[in-house]
Amino acid sequence: MISTYSTGIFTLSLDFELIWGTVDLWGPEKFRAVCEIERELVIDRLLSLLLEFEVSATWSVVGHLFLDRCSAVSGCKHPEIIRPNHWWCKQDWFEHDPCGTETTSPLFYGRSLVHKILSCRVPQEIGCHTFSHVILGESGCSHESAESEILACIELAREMGVVMRSFVFPRNKPGHLDLLSRHGFTCYRGPEPSWFERKWVPETCKRILHLATVITASCPRIVWPQRNGDDVWKIPASMLYFPMHGLRRYIPVSRRIRRAIKGLESAVKQKGIFHLWFHPTNLADNLDTMFTGLRAILEHAAVLRANGELQIVPMGSLAPRFSGRYDRGGLSMVSGHAGS
């Protein structure tokens, strides 16, 4: 593909969801410990690192984290949300919602953390990750359910002075794409363009093959925005910054670093996008080691930027409808804040 960029591009997107990312599968206990570490240690440390290297990332936030409290209405939790019919979730979708406060149930609420992100001296983009992590790309999510999730997230973000333009689908499973342009989104993160990410490949095979890419430190794919109708652009992912829990802890962090640096160098060479993503929770196991690895990646990106070979921008600045407007520095920036 012929690049329209004047340099390589690095973008970083983060799935910020605390317990909402797993509660439908495992309940609130299995990942409670890592979510507590995320809340108490990871977010502050991550923001400090982004500030140090002057990196604007896209934080795709589950809408329930905009809240500092909630309560049932006539015995119904969040009646404005049309429930999905996901086959693996037999109880009410909000069964585990404590209807408490950020003080009493800090893994379900995150308003103070969103304030921290918005207060970072290097502007961070806030994107949408639905209201409660409903899987839009699964057949059990109706059009009406998807829209109720998106609308609730938009409204809560707006109350915090945020207008969202970027969207990340829970579990990277796109669905109901027509709703994005209807509600003002300009781009979304697509799955990594690896052949084994296709629907016909069994999930077990995907995990094994993905593991192999990390072990061998294979070069990630460099990507470009792809128009998906109605002025919405897909920004495919290039690489997941692999966590170190379970068997993955035996893979040296040096393999993750080497793979990411290959991606950065390839983006410079091809004048394309290296799109790194992860959940802040991914950093909770082997915390110091994971942050050492991330620091090495951001440091290398900062050197390339200082040499004029790379730009570091959030997802909202990558859609060609915006990035076609160049200034002397290359890409124009798009803020995630209201009024921009």
Secondary structure by P-SEA (a helix, b strand, c coil): ccccccbbbbbbbbbcccccccccccccccaaaaaaaaacccaaaaaaaaaaabbbbbbbccccccccccccccccccccccccccccccccccccccccccccccccccaaaaaaaaacccbbbbbbccccccccccccccaaaaaaaaaaaaaaaaaacbbbccccccccccccaaaaaaacccbbbbccccccccccccaaaaaaaaaaaaaacccccccccccccccbbbbcccccccccccccccccaaaaaaaaaaaaaaaaaacccbbbbbbccccccaaaaaaaaaaaaaaaaaaaaaaccbbbbcccccccccccccccccbbbbbccccc
